[in-house]
Amino acid sequence: MSILPAPTKVEFDENLFWVSLEDGRKIGVPLAWYPRLLKGTSDGRSNYFLSPSGIHWETLDEDISIEAILNGRMAFDGKQAA
């Protein structure tokens, strides 16, 4: 079992959200992969919680694991692909 780096910061631009990881990487993820984030407001997107394993947006009902981000997995039918 490998240990994945924890997220340290999340930022958004027009088409992507950027996840900074504790190992120094910054990963760009298409918002189109996550309809809840794509349709969410700026306030909703900025209201997130970081855990060692991922990012959680309670108000948008979205949870995205670092494993999914690193493996390029997108949401399916508006739900996170685990």
FIDONU-529600 format. One record per residue: y, z, x of N, C-alpha, C in turn; residue number from 1; residue in three letters. Coordinates in Angstrom, 3 decimals. Each point is the difference from the previous one (the first is absolute). Example, Ala and Ser with C-alpha at 12.3 -4.5 7.8 and 13.67 -1.06 7.14 Angstrom:
BEGIN
n_c2 n_c3 n_c1 ca_c2 ca_c3 ca_c1 c_c2 c_c3 c_c1 resi resn
-5.690 7.800 13.190 1.190 0.000 -0.890 1.200 0.000 0.900 1 ALA
1.050 -0.720 -0.350 1.190 0.060 0.820 1.090 0.730 -0.770 2 SER
//
This chain:
BEGIN
n_c2 n_c3 n_c1 ca_c2 ca_c3 ca_c1 c_c2 c_c3 c_c1 resi resn
-1.180 0.000 0.837 1.180 0.000 -0.837 1.245 0.000 0.884 1 MET
0.887 -0.945 -0.234 1.209 -0.065 0.803 1.129 0.765 -0.685 2 SER
0.893 0.501 0.804 1.163 0.717 -0.523 1.157 -0.988 -0.064 3 ILE
0.578 -0.116 -1.175 1.113 -0.923 -0.196 1.324 0.713 0.243 4 LEU
0.999 -0.735 0.503 1.318 0.609 0.209 0.663 0.314 -1.342 5 PRO
0.700 1.093 -0.056 0.705 0.399 -1.222 1.304 -0.782 -0.138 6 ALA
0.434 -0.234 -1.239 1.299 -0.645 -0.204 1.124 0.981 0.286 7 PRO
1.108 -0.523 0.519 1.157 0.849 0.292 1.246 -0.391 -0.790 8 THR
0.028 -1.251 -0.495 1.193 -0.485 -0.696 -0.354 -1.246 -0.797 9 LYS
0.693 -0.201 -1.110 -0.151 -1.204 -0.823 1.393 -0.565 -0.257 10 VAL
0.147 -1.315 0.181 1.266 -0.688 -0.255 -0.304 -1.262 -0.800 11 GLU
0.987 -0.488 -0.728 -0.168 -1.189 -0.830 1.051 -1.041 0.339 12 PHE
-0.390 -1.273 -0.098 0.972 -1.075 -0.021 -0.304 -0.828 -1.243 13 ASP
0.537 -1.179 -0.091 -0.143 -0.801 -1.214 -1.449 -0.356 -0.322 14 GLU
-0.819 -0.271 1.008 -1.358 -0.481 -0.231 -1.114 0.889 0.540 15 ASN
0.342 0.948 0.843 -1.018 0.803 0.680 0.323 1.484 -0.075 16 LEU
-1.050 0.804 0.170 0.264 1.385 0.348 -0.602 0.218 1.368 17 PHE
0.681 0.809 0.791 -0.328 0.231 1.400 -0.479 1.430 0.166 18 TRP
-1.156 0.154 0.588 -0.566 1.318 0.224 -0.023 0.262 1.506 19 VAL
0.721 1.033 0.418 -0.036 0.432 1.399 -1.141 0.996 0.149 20 SER
-0.771 -0.168 1.080 -1.141 0.870 0.256 0.263 0.860 1.221 21 LEU
-0.673 1.134 0.063 0.234 0.942 1.096 -0.360 -0.560 1.366 22 GLU
-0.785 -1.083 0.048 -0.346 -0.593 1.290 1.012 -1.045 0.463 23 ASP
1.109 -0.147 -0.757 1.069 -0.913 0.396 -0.019 -1.350 -0.693 24 GLY
-1.072 -0.322 -0.691 -0.036 -1.276 -0.719 0.869 0.050 -1.249 25 ARG
0.505 -1.178 -0.380 0.737 -0.168 -1.244 -0.615 -1.205 -0.696 26 LYS
-0.572 0.237 -1.172 -0.769 -1.015 -0.720 0.797 -0.468 -1.212 27 ILE
0.167 -1.309 -0.145 0.650 -0.584 -1.167 -1.045 -0.388 -1.030 28 GLY
0.203 0.432 -1.242 -0.946 -0.254 -1.083 0.742 -0.701 -1.134 29 VAL
-0.522 -1.135 -0.480 0.681 -0.702 -1.091 0.071 0.844 -1.273 30 PRO
1.192 0.117 -0.571 0.140 0.700 -1.269 -0.818 -0.661 -1.097 31 LEU
-0.174 -1.316 0.082 -0.773 -0.725 -1.012 -1.444 0.494 -0.085 32 ALA
-0.501 0.633 1.051 -1.365 0.542 -0.021 -0.106 1.233 -0.883 33 TRP
1.118 0.632 -0.294 0.019 1.247 -0.759 1.004 -0.115 -1.141 34 TYR
-0.427 -0.512 -1.148 0.914 -0.254 -1.116 0.820 1.211 -0.423 35 PRO
-0.546 1.187 0.096 0.760 1.190 -0.401 1.198 0.220 0.923 36 ARG
-0.176 -0.272 1.278 1.128 0.106 0.931 0.971 -1.151 -0.202 37 LEU
-0.533 -1.196 -0.202 0.836 -1.185 -0.195 0.915 0.178 -1.209 38 LEU
-0.539 0.544 -1.077 0.771 0.183 -1.234 0.795 1.297 -0.003 39 LYS
-0.255 0.894 0.945 0.673 1.292 0.039 1.451 -0.116 0.413 40 GLY
0.769 0.979 -0.411 1.409 0.053 0.383 0.121 0.507 1.434 41 THR
1.174 -0.161 0.553 0.268 0.519 1.342 -0.200 1.516 0.036 42 SER
0.458 0.684 -1.045 -0.185 1.453 -0.075 -1.484 0.355 -0.074 43 ASP
-0.751 -0.735 -0.804 -1.432 0.253 -0.121 -0.725 -0.224 1.311 44 GLY
0.356 -1.055 0.699 -0.636 -0.293 1.294 0.340 1.045 1.060 45 ARG
1.211 0.525 -0.058 0.406 0.965 1.025 -0.544 1.399 -0.262 46 SER
-0.606 0.211 -1.156 -0.562 1.295 -0.359 -1.498 0.000 0.323 47 ASN
-0.331 0.119 1.282 -1.392 -0.032 0.430 -0.360 1.261 0.763 48 TYR
-1.291 0.234 0.131 -0.542 1.129 0.745 -0.955 -0.551 1.034 49 PHE
0.153 0.418 1.245 -0.905 -0.415 1.066 -1.082 1.054 0.186 50 LEU
-1.230 -0.452 0.128 -1.104 0.882 0.358 -0.637 -0.579 1.254 51 SER
-0.870 0.716 0.661 -0.650 -0.560 1.190 -0.786 -1.287 -0.280 52 PRO
-0.429 -0.175 -1.247 -0.829 -1.169 -0.310 0.729 -1.124 -0.722 53 SER
1.258 0.225 -0.456 0.670 -1.064 -0.722 1.352 0.357 -0.560 54 GLY
0.411 -0.822 -0.974 1.309 0.115 -0.625 -0.207 0.091 -1.507 55 ILE
0.746 0.896 -0.635 -0.180 0.257 -1.423 1.346 -0.045 -0.708 56 HIS
0.072 -0.784 -1.071 1.183 -0.093 -0.837 -0.379 0.527 -1.379 57 TRP
0.297 1.257 -0.255 -0.391 0.604 -1.273 0.683 -0.687 -1.176 58 GLU
1.299 -0.263 0.110 0.723 -0.596 -1.129 -0.433 -1.441 -0.278 59 THR
-0.515 -0.695 1.009 -0.487 -1.374 -0.185 -1.509 -0.053 -0.192 60 LEU
-0.657 1.145 0.076 -1.455 0.101 -0.140 -0.717 -0.920 0.989 61 ASP
0.406 0.083 1.266 -0.585 -0.842 1.051 -0.410 0.862 1.182 62 GLU
-1.174 -0.270 0.518 -0.523 0.650 1.205 -0.547 -1.095 0.904 63 ASP
0.446 -0.023 1.237 -0.456 -1.015 0.943 -0.462 0.700 1.266 64 ILE
-1.235 -0.251 0.370 -0.546 0.636 1.197 0.386 -0.783 1.252 65 SER
0.081 0.707 1.107 0.257 -0.656 1.286 -1.160 -0.937 0.324 66 ILE
-1.203 0.386 -0.337 -1.163 -0.865 0.217 0.179 -1.334 -0.717 67 GLU
0.444 0.028 -1.258 0.216 -1.239 -0.753 1.087 -0.856 0.648 68 ALA
1.075 0.633 0.455 1.084 -0.742 0.648 -0.500 -0.675 1.275 69 ILE
-0.701 0.747 0.824 -0.482 -0.554 1.267 -1.068 -1.073 -0.195 70 LEU
-0.723 0.064 -1.114 -1.035 -0.992 -0.288 0.513 -1.144 -0.864 71 ASN
1.290 0.010 -0.344 0.596 -1.085 -0.768 -0.492 -0.083 -1.426 72 GLY
-0.317 1.143 -0.606 -0.478 0.000 -1.383 1.160 0.171 -0.959 73 ARG
0.033 -0.858 -0.998 1.035 0.068 -1.017 -0.542 0.677 -1.253 74 MET
0.908 0.388 -0.887 -0.382 0.612 -1.272 -0.700 -1.050 -0.852 75 ALA
-0.868 0.471 -0.857 -0.714 -0.864 -0.932 0.365 0.446 -1.405 76 PHE
0.559 -0.906 -0.791 0.408 0.314 -1.379 0.938 1.198 -0.062 77 ASP
0.888 0.119 0.984 0.974 1.070 -0.009 -0.536 1.337 0.476 78 GLY
-1.251 0.044 0.449 -0.582 1.247 0.498 -0.366 -0.196 1.451 79 LYS
0.121 1.058 0.761 -0.277 -0.051 1.431 -1.462 -0.324 0.263 80 GLN
-0.230 -0.934 0.894 -1.357 -0.294 0.456 -0.376 1.041 1.040 81 ALA
-1.021 0.763 -0.282 -0.392 1.100 0.900 -0.844 -0.465 1.142 82 ALA
//
